[in-house]
Amino acid sequence: MRASFRLGTIAGVPVGVNWSVVVIFALIAGALAAGRFPNAYPGNPGWAYALSGIGAALVFFLGLLVHEVSHAVVARRNGLSVRAITLWVFGGVAEIRGRAPGPGAEARITGVGPLVSLLLGGVFAAVAAGIAAAGHRGLGFGVVAWLAAINVALAVFNVIPAAPLDGGRLLRAVLWKWRGDRTWATIAAARAGRFFGAALIVLGVLWTLFLRGVGFGGLWLVLIGWFLLSAARAEQRQAELEAVLGRVRVGEVMSPQPQTVPAGMTVAEFADRYLADRPHTAFPLTEHGRPAGLVTLDRVRRVPLEQRASTAVRAVACPPGELAFASPDEPVTELLPRLSECAENRALVVTDGQLVGIVSPSDIDRAAQGAVGR
């Protein structure tokens, strides 16, 4: 999930927000300000309901951010790096690079998120209890009580044992510990996620058919179910691919000695020399034999014709920091997660700093088909 704009850095991790957050923020704030709060706490001016709805939605998303930051902090303490944290329509995601070294680390990294949400819910519940004890059960009490309930609900929902929810990760950790097979555990958790996602879709459809006019609950269940189902399918496919590839090394699947392009060449020169009668769609850039980026046909086509003679290929190429790198002796299963995260979905294979090959999704597919045929 890509961020549409960046908020800043927390604990050394870039934090961004996807545009979809604006939509769900408006829906939550509007539903609270125009529905829940006026119905439960009548007699207040309209501006009070509006401020309460906006404030509650804002604090809710701050809670989601704290949830994801907790994942990132514990992941770092367990030796993993975190690329970024992004808030989006279905909550948030901490982009953790690499894999937990064992089921215990997996459980710690995963379990801290729901625990933080539960603690937040407890804090808000204590504050709401204090307000009620003081004899105030008006709009302010309602805002704090809603925040307590929504954080507890978030914690409970997240521990449902179905990937890609935190509960699915916890299930994978338990099964991994039990069987000693991370791939099998991932497939099992993903199947649970597919079942749960399908169940939510069915429930949402039934809600819509039999409870017409009762809010947007049915539609929301369908959307969440569709997301869970799609994400679980993707995780299962990834795990099954890893199982098929087994002990295959990067050097066995890469395209060796790929056609390279000097980083200082202009786009016009590149188009004249490399585009005619060549089957490739991506070309590594090099400087003194070392990789300096990756240029694709799509990136070149975006450059206006009148600017191609004055634009260096380096200026439109994918920079090294956004690419995946691998060594020929590295297992393909270790490269797969990085390959799916990097720009252009390609990895450059390097030995002693020198480019020796390139790996694309089609290379992986051919290797998988060959492994199945053996």
FIPATOR-916740 format. One record per residue (C-alpha): residue number from 0; residue in three letters; z, y, x. Coordinates in pm, 1 decimal, padded with zeros to 6 digits, always signed. Last residue first. Layout:
  pos  code        pz        py        px
  NUM   Ala         Z         Y         X
...
***
This chain:
  pos  code        pz        py        px
  373   Arg  -01213.9  -03249.5  +01038.9
  372   Gly  -01377.4  -03074.5  +00747.7
  371   Val  -01062.4  -02879.4  +00655.5
  370   Ala  -01030.2  -02750.8  +01012.8
  369   Gly  -01395.4  -02645.1  +01014.3
  368   Gln  -01353.8  -02456.8  +00689.4
  367   Ala  -01046.3  -02280.8  +00829.0
  366   Ala  -01228.1  -02187.3  +01148.9
  365   Arg  -01521.6  -02051.6  +00951.5
  364   Asp  -01287.1  -01847.2  +00732.1
  363   Ile  -01103.9  -01707.5  +01036.2
  362   Asp  -01431.3  -01596.6  +01195.6
  361   Ser  -01533.4  -01439.6  +00863.4
  360   Pro  -01206.4  -01246.0  +00857.0
  359   Ser  -01299.0  -01090.5  +01193.8
  358   Val  -01188.9  -01167.8  +01549.1
  357   Ile  -01328.8  -00989.3  +01855.5
  356   Gly  -01364.5  -01104.3  +02214.5
  355   Val  -01303.1  -01053.5  +02587.6
  354   Leu  -01191.7  -00690.6  +02611.9
  353   Gln  -01010.9  -00621.3  +02938.9
  352   Gly  -00643.5  -00522.1  +02956.4
  351   Asp  -00544.3  -00836.3  +03144.8
  350   Thr  -00704.1  -01044.9  +02868.1
  349   Val  -00781.2  -00878.0  +02534.3
  348   Val  -00895.3  -00998.6  +02194.0
  347   Leu  -00969.8  -00717.1  +01950.5
  346   Ala  -00862.3  -00780.1  +01593.6
  345   Arg  -01049.4  -00700.6  +01274.0
  344   Asn  -00936.8  -00616.5  +00923.0
  343   Glu  -01109.6  -00272.4  +00926.5
  342   Ala  -00769.1  -00103.4  +00975.8
  341   Cys  -00478.4  -00333.7  +01047.5
  340   Glu  -00249.5  -00501.6  +00794.6
  339   Ser  -00447.5  -00818.4  +00719.2
  338   Leu  -00512.2  -00885.5  +01087.4
  337   Arg  -00147.7  -00830.8  +01175.3
  336   Pro  -00034.9  -01100.9  +00930.1
  335   Leu  -00307.9  -01340.2  +01052.4
  334   Leu  -00243.2  -01304.3  +01425.9
  333   Glu  +00058.7  -01534.7  +01437.2
  332   Thr  -00128.2  -01807.6  +01247.0
  331   Val  -00417.2  -01773.0  +01491.4
  330   Pro  -00192.4  -01897.2  +01770.0
  329   Glu  -00210.2  -01675.6  +02080.9
  328   Asp  -00393.9  -01820.6  +02382.3
  327   Pro  -00692.9  -01583.4  +02355.5
  326   Ser  -00464.4  -01276.9  +02346.4
  325   Ala  -00440.5  -01048.5  +02045.1
  324   Phe  -00479.0  -00686.6  +01943.2
  323   Ala  -00468.2  -00541.2  +01593.0
  322   Leu  -00615.5  -00198.9  +01531.5
  321   Glu  -00466.7  +00125.6  +01398.4
  320   Gly  -00329.3  +00244.3  +01733.4
  319   Pro  -00661.5  +00167.3  +01900.9
  318   Pro  -00838.9  +00439.4  +01701.0
  317   Cys  -01088.2  +00353.5  +01421.1
  316   Ala  -01407.6  +00527.2  +01518.7
  315   Val  -01533.1  +00860.1  +01384.5
  314   Ala  -01437.2  +01085.3  +01677.6
  313   Arg  -01493.8  +00811.4  +01936.2
  312   Val  -01858.2  +00790.0  +01830.0
  311   Ala  -01900.8  +01144.0  +01955.5
  310   Thr  -02041.9  +01400.3  +01714.0
  309   Ser  -02302.9  +01654.9  +01829.3
  308   Ala  -02617.5  +01449.7  +01763.1
  307   Arg  -02472.0  +01308.8  +01440.9
  306   Gln  -02393.1  +01642.0  +01277.5
  305   Glu  -02727.4  +01710.4  +01106.0
  304   Leu  -02741.9  +01355.5  +00972.0
  303   Pro  -02404.9  +01384.6  +00799.7
  302   Val  -02141.4  +01136.7  +00931.1
  301   Arg  -02032.8  +00896.2  +00654.9
  300   Arg  -02294.1  +00642.8  +00764.2
  299   Val  -02117.2  +00601.2  +01098.0
  298   Arg  -01787.5  +00503.1  +00935.8
  297   Asp  -01959.9  +00248.6  +00712.3
  296   Leu  -02146.8  +00102.2  +01007.5
  295   Thr  -01822.8  +00032.4  +01188.0
  294   Val  -01668.2  +00176.2  +01504.3
  293   Leu  -01371.7  +00020.8  +01681.6
  292   Gly  -01139.4  +00180.2  +01933.7
  291   Ala  -01083.3  +00236.2  +02306.2
  290   Pro  -01084.0  -00122.0  +02438.4
  289   Arg  -01081.1  -00144.8  +02819.0
  288   Gly  -01396.1  -00224.4  +03014.0
  287   His  -01402.0  +00111.6  +03189.8
  286   Glu  -01385.3  +00284.1  +02851.0
  285   Thr  -01473.7  +00064.7  +02556.9
  284   Leu  -01556.3  +00098.5  +02187.8
  283   Pro  -01567.2  -00220.8  +01983.1
  282   Phe  -01862.3  -00260.9  +01745.3
  281   Ala  -01848.6  -00348.3  +01375.8
  280   Thr  -02127.9  -00435.0  +01130.0
  279   His  -02304.8  -00694.8  +01343.8
  278   Pro  -02640.1  -00853.1  +01268.4
  277   Arg  -02838.9  -00626.2  +01501.0
  276   Asp  -03207.9  -00559.8  +01439.4
  275   Ala  -03176.5  -00180.5  +01458.5
  274   Leu  -02827.3  -00032.5  +01442.7
  273   Tyr  -02737.2  -00033.1  +01809.5
  272   Arg  -02961.5  +00193.8  +02012.0
  271   Asp  -03081.3  +00462.6  +01771.3
  270   Ala  -02766.4  +00473.3  +01556.5
  269   Phe  -02542.0  +00483.6  +01863.7
  268   Glu  -02745.9  +00762.2  +02016.7
  267   Ala  -02712.6  +00968.1  +01697.7
  266   Val  -02338.1  +00894.8  +01675.9
  265   Thr  -02291.9  +01028.9  +02025.6
  264   Met  -02175.7  +00808.5  +02312.4
  263   Gly  -01840.2  +00891.9  +02471.7
  262   Ala  -01667.4  +00570.8  +02363.4
  261   Pro  -01930.7  +00351.2  +02526.1
  260   Val  -02028.2  +00080.4  +02273.6
  259   Thr  -01957.5  -00290.9  +02300.7
  258   Gln  -02152.4  -00601.2  +02198.1
  257   Pro  -01897.4  -00879.8  +02170.7
  256   Gln  -01811.0  -01102.3  +02467.2
  255   Pro  -01667.5  -01389.1  +02265.6
  254   Ser  -01661.5  -01408.7  +01884.5
  253   Met  -01310.2  -01533.6  +01827.3
  252   Val  -01216.6  -01865.5  +01664.1
  251   Glu  -01118.7  -02087.9  +01958.3
  250   Gly  -00976.6  -01804.1  +02169.1
  249   Val  -00740.4  -01714.0  +01885.8
  248   Arg  -00578.7  -02056.1  +01905.7
  247   Val  -00573.0  -02326.7  +01635.6
  246   Arg  -00235.1  -02498.6  +01603.2
  245   Gly  -00226.6  -02527.1  +01224.0
  244   Leu  -00530.3  -02357.1  +01075.9
  243   Val  -00488.0  -02537.6  +00743.5
  242   Ala  -00121.1  -02447.2  +00704.6
  241   Glu  -00190.5  -02083.4  +00791.0
  240   Leu  -00463.2  -02071.4  +00526.6
  239   Glu  -00223.9  -02220.0  +00272.8
  238   Ala  +00031.4  -01950.5  +00358.1
  237   Gln  -00222.9  -01670.3  +00316.1
  236   Arg  -00352.1  -01813.5  -00011.1
  235   Gln  +00004.9  -01841.8  -00141.4
  234   Glu  +00085.7  -01484.8  -00043.4
  233   Ala  -00228.7  -01354.5  -00214.8
  232   Arg  -00150.1  -01550.4  -00531.8
  231   Ala  +00204.6  -01412.6  -00531.7
  230   Ala  +00074.0  -01055.5  -00502.1
  229   Ser  -00168.3  -01102.1  -00790.3
  228   Leu  +00089.8  -01266.0  -01018.9
  227   Leu  +00355.0  -01007.2  -00935.7
  226   Phe  +00116.7  -00718.3  -01004.0
  225   Trp  -00008.6  -00870.9  -01328.8
  224   Gly  +00346.7  -00936.2  -01444.7
  223   Ile  +00449.6  -00577.4  -01370.9
  222   Leu  +00149.0  -00445.5  -01563.8
  221   Val  +00201.9  -00684.0  -01855.6
  220   Leu  +00572.4  -00598.0  -01874.7
  219   Trp  +00487.2  -00226.1  -01878.1
  218   Leu  +00238.6  -00274.2  -02159.2
  217   Gly  +00496.3  -00457.3  -02368.0
  216   Gly  +00771.0  -00204.5  -02303.7
  215   Phe  +00557.1  +00097.5  -02393.1
  214   Gly  +00768.8  +00206.1  -02686.4
  213   Val  +00824.8  +00006.3  -03006.1
  212   Gly  +00503.6  +00099.7  -03191.3
  211   Arg  +00393.3  -00256.9  -03234.8
  210   Leu  +00670.2  -00510.4  -03193.8
  209   Phe  +00487.1  -00833.0  -03281.6
  208   Leu  +00158.6  -00798.4  -03094.8
  207   Thr  +00274.8  -00571.6  -02811.3
  206   Trp  +00588.0  -00774.9  -02744.4
  205   Leu  +00383.6  -01096.9  -02753.0
  204   Val  +00144.0  -00951.4  -02494.7
  203   Gly  +00431.8  -00840.1  -02274.8
  202   Leu  +00598.4  -01180.1  -02294.6
  201   Val  +00273.2  -01350.3  -02196.5
  200   Ile  +00229.7  -01112.1  -01901.9
  199   Leu  +00592.4  -01160.3  -01796.2
  198   Ala  +00549.8  -01538.6  -01803.6
  197   Ala  +00236.2  -01514.2  -01589.3
  196   Gly  +00427.6  -01311.8  -01329.6
  195   Phe  +00716.0  -01560.7  -01332.9
  194   Phe  +00483.0  -01857.3  -01283.0
  193   Arg  +00292.3  -01683.7  -01004.7
  192   Gly  +00616.9  -01586.0  -00834.4
  191   Ala  +00748.0  -01942.1  -00848.7
  190   Arg  +00421.2  -02055.7  -00691.7
  189   Ala  +00469.5  -01792.4  -00420.9
  188   Ala  +00820.7  -01919.0  -00345.5
  187   Ala  +00687.4  -02275.8  -00306.3
  186   Ile  +00399.1  -02161.5  -00085.8
  185   Thr  +00635.1  -01961.9  +00136.3
  184   Ala  +00875.7  -02256.6  +00170.6
  183   Trp  +00590.4  -02486.5  +00274.2
  182   Thr  +00484.3  -02233.8  +00537.0
  181   Arg  +00839.1  -02183.2  +00664.3
  180   Asp  +00902.9  -02554.5  +00721.7
  179   Gly  +01256.5  -02644.0  +00830.5
  178   Arg  +01306.0  -02822.5  +00498.9
  177   Trp  +01644.8  -02686.3  +00393.3
  176   Lys  +01653.4  -02367.8  +00601.5
  175   Trp  +01299.2  -02280.6  +00494.5
  174   Leu  +01387.9  -02361.1  +00133.8
  173   Val  +01684.2  -02121.1  +00148.6
  172   Ala  +01486.0  -01850.4  +00330.7
  171   Arg  +01194.9  -01887.5  +00088.8
  170   Leu  +01429.8  -01849.5  -00206.9
  169   Leu  +01569.6  -01533.9  -00047.4
  168   Arg  +01215.8  -01401.2  -00006.6
  167   Gly  +01146.0  -01480.3  -00371.1
  166   Gly  +01466.6  -01303.6  -00469.1
  165   Asp  +01343.8  -00998.0  -00282.8
  164   Leu  +01046.3  -00997.1  -00517.9
  163   Pro  +00707.3  -01109.9  -00382.3
  162   Ala  +00774.2  -01389.5  -00463.1
  161   Ala  +00996.9  -01535.7  -00735.2
  160   Pro  +01365.3  -01618.3  -00720.4
  159   Ile  +01488.8  -01331.2  -00943.0
  158   Val  +01698.8  -01126.7  -00699.5
  157   Asn  +01496.1  -00809.8  -00754.3
  156   Phe  +01554.9  -00805.2  -01130.0
  155   Val  +01932.6  -00814.5  -01083.6
  154   Ala  +01932.9  -00533.3  -00826.8
  153   Leu  +01701.9  -00318.4  -01036.3
  152   Ala  +01916.0  -00376.9  -01346.1
  151   Val  +02224.5  -00269.6  -01149.7
  150   Asn  +02039.0  +00040.7  -01034.5
  149   Ile  +01915.7  +00117.8  -01387.4
  148   Ala  +02260.8  +00077.3  -01543.6
  147   Ala  +02444.1  +00303.2  -01299.8
  146   Leu  +02170.2  +00567.3  -01315.2
  145   Trp  +02185.9  +00557.7  -01695.6
  144   Ala  +02564.8  +00604.5  -01687.3
  143   Val  +02527.1  +00902.8  -01454.7
  142   Val  +02274.6  +01072.6  -01684.6
  141   Gly  +02473.9  +00990.6  -02000.0
  140   Phe  +02796.9  +01131.8  -01855.2
  139   Gly  +02617.4  +01457.4  -01784.9
  138   Leu  +02478.9  +01459.0  -02141.1
  137   Gly  +02817.2  +01430.1  -02309.6
  136   Arg  +03098.6  +01182.4  -02283.5
  135   His  +03360.9  +01405.3  -02124.3
  134   Gly  +03722.3  +01303.8  -02190.1
  133   Ala  +03840.1  +01289.6  -01830.9
  132   Ala  +03835.7  +00909.9  -01854.4
  131   Ala  +03468.4  +00929.4  -01949.5
  130   Ile  +03387.5  +01130.8  -01636.4
  129   Gly  +03581.4  +00883.9  -01421.5
  128   Ala  +03405.3  +00588.5  -01579.6
  127   Ala  +03069.5  +00755.4  -01513.3
  126   Val  +03165.7  +00808.2  -01147.3
  125   Ala  +03270.9  +00443.7  -01117.0
  124   Ala  +02944.6  +00330.0  -01278.2
  123   Phe  +02746.5  +00551.8  -01040.8
  122   Val  +02920.1  +00393.0  -00743.1
  121   Gly  +02871.8  +00042.2  -00881.8
  120   Gly  +02502.7  +00099.8  -00942.7
  119   Leu  +02467.6  +00224.4  -00587.7
  118   Leu  +02644.1  -00089.0  -00465.6
  117   Leu  +02407.8  -00307.6  -00668.3
  116   Ser  +02105.3  -00125.3  -00527.6
  115   Val  +02243.4  -00172.5  -00173.9
  114   Leu  +02300.2  -00543.5  -00236.7
  113   Pro  +01948.8  -00577.8  -00379.1
  112   Gly  +01810.5  -00439.1  -00051.7
  111   Val  +02049.7  -00615.7  +00189.1
  110   Gly  +01938.0  -00959.1  +00074.7
  109   Thr  +01592.9  -00943.4  +00225.9
  108   Ile  +01671.2  -00859.2  +00586.6
  107   Arg  +01980.2  -01080.2  +00587.6
  106   Ala  +01807.0  -01374.7  +00422.1
  105   Glu  +01510.5  -01358.4  +00659.7
  104   Ala  +01745.7  -01333.3  +00957.1
  103   Gly  +01919.2  -01652.8  +00843.7
  102   Pro  +01588.9  -01827.0  +00773.6
  101   Gly  +01472.5  -01772.5  +01131.2
  100   Pro  +01295.7  -01534.5  +01369.0
   99   Ala  +01190.9  -01308.2  +01081.2
   98   Arg  +00821.4  -01248.5  +01101.4
   97   Gly  +00610.4  -00971.2  +01247.0
   96   Arg  +00561.4  -00618.1  +01129.7
   95   Ile  +00766.8  -00491.6  +00838.1
   94   Glu  +00594.6  -00257.0  +00594.4
   93   Ala  +00889.4  -00151.1  +00377.4
   92   Val  +00769.6  -00137.6  +00017.1
   91   Gly  +00879.3  +00069.9  -00277.1
   90   Gly  +00902.5  +00073.3  -00653.4
   89   Phe  +00619.2  -00056.9  -00869.2
   88   Val  +00434.3  +00276.9  -00892.5
   87   Trp  +00462.1  +00360.1  -00523.8
   86   Leu  +00711.2  +00447.5  -00251.1
   85   Thr  +00597.5  +00373.4  +00103.0
   84   Ile  +00806.1  +00285.7  +00406.4
   83   Ala  +00631.6  +00260.5  +00742.0
   82   Arg  +00547.8  +00041.7  +01041.7
   81   Val  +00878.1  -00137.2  +01077.5
   80   Ser  +00943.1  -00338.5  +01392.8
   79   Leu  +01130.9  -00667.3  +01404.3
   78   Gly  +01416.0  -00766.7  +01637.8
   77   Asn  +01684.5  -00853.9  +01385.6
   76   Arg  +01844.7  -00509.3  +01403.5
   75   Arg  +01503.9  -00366.0  +01324.1
   74   Ala  +01478.5  -00575.4  +01010.4
   73   Val  +01829.6  -00463.4  +00908.5
   72   Val  +01727.4  -00097.1  +00929.0
   71   Ala  +01396.1  -00150.8  +00750.1
   70   His  +01544.1  -00344.1  +00458.8
   69   Ser  +01814.0  -00075.8  +00420.2
   68   Val  +01544.2  +00190.7  +00422.0
   67   Glu  +01377.9  +00012.5  +00129.4
   66   His  +01688.3  +00026.0  -00092.2
   65   Val  +01763.4  +00385.0  +00017.4
   64   Leu  +01412.8  +00480.8  -00096.8
   63   Leu  +01461.8  +00308.7  -00430.6
   62   Gly  +01786.4  +00503.6  -00472.7
   61   Leu  +01600.3  +00826.8  -00397.7
   60   Phe  +01358.8  +00721.1  -00669.6
   59   Phe  +01645.1  +00692.4  -00919.3
   58   Val  +01789.4  +01026.4  -00805.2
   57   Leu  +01457.3  +01194.6  -00885.5
   56   Ala  +01424.5  +01022.5  -01223.9
   55   Ala  +01778.6  +01127.1  -01320.7
   54   Gly  +01717.4  +01485.4  -01211.2
   53   Ile  +01388.0  +01513.8  -01399.0
   52   Gly  +01537.4  +01371.7  -01717.8
   51   Ser  +01853.5  +01584.3  -01691.3
   50   Leu  +01652.7  +01900.1  -01622.1
   49   Ala  +01433.8  +01836.1  -01926.6
   48   Tyr  +01730.7  +01747.1  -02149.5
   47   Ala  +01909.9  +02066.7  -02046.0
   46   Trp  +01592.3  +02273.2  -02098.5
   45   Gly  +01569.9  +02146.3  -02456.5
   44   Pro  +01913.1  +02276.3  -02552.1
   43   Asn  +02188.5  +02023.5  -02626.6
   42   Gly  +02295.0  +01911.1  -02975.4
   41   Pro  +02215.7  +01541.3  -02953.7
   40   Tyr  +02344.8  +01299.0  -02686.9
   39   Ala  +02205.9  +00950.9  -02754.9
   38   Asn  +01882.3  +01051.3  -02925.4
   37   Pro  +01826.8  +01361.7  -02710.2
   36   Phe  +01895.0  +01157.7  -02389.0
   35   Arg  +01679.3  +00854.0  -02465.8
   34   Gly  +01371.7  +01019.5  -02610.1
   33   Ala  +01223.5  +01346.0  -02486.9
   32   Ala  +01411.6  +01395.7  -02161.0
   31   Leu  +01454.1  +01028.3  -02074.5
   30   Ala  +01101.9  +00921.5  -02166.9
   29   Gly  +00955.5  +01228.6  -01997.9
   28   Ala  +01146.6  +01174.6  -01673.1
   27   Ile  +01048.6  +00809.3  -01661.5
   26   Leu  +00682.1  +00870.8  -01746.1
   25   Ala  +00652.6  +01169.5  -01509.7
   24   Phe  +00803.1  +00970.7  -01223.4
   23   Ile  +00573.4  +00677.8  -01307.2
   22   Val  +00264.9  +00897.7  -01275.3
   21   Val  +00379.9  +01090.3  -00968.0
   20   Val  +00468.5  +00761.5  -00799.2
   19   Ser  +00105.3  +00651.7  -00837.1
   18   Trp  +00005.7  +00912.3  -00577.1
   17   Asn  +00164.0  +00697.2  -00304.9
   16   Val  +00463.1  +00838.9  -00123.5
   15   Gly  +00534.8  +00821.6  +00246.6
   14   Val  +00823.2  +00756.7  +00483.1
   13   Pro  +00766.9  +00719.2  +00857.4
   12   Val  +01044.5  +00510.7  +01019.7
   11   Gly  +01267.4  +00654.6  +01294.3
   10   Ala  +01584.2  +00619.4  +01087.7
    9   Ile  +01412.2  +00828.5  +00818.7
    8   Thr  +01088.7  +01012.9  +00893.2
    7   Gly  +00900.0  +01263.2  +00680.2
    6   Leu  +00762.2  +01291.5  +00328.2
    5   Arg  +00407.5  +01173.6  +00396.9
    4   Phe  +00122.8  +01195.7  +00149.0
    3   Ser  -00104.5  +00947.4  -00025.4
    2   Ala  +00077.1  +00651.1  +00128.5
    1   Arg  -00117.1  +00325.9  +00157.7
    0   Met  +00000.0  +00000.0  +00000.0
***
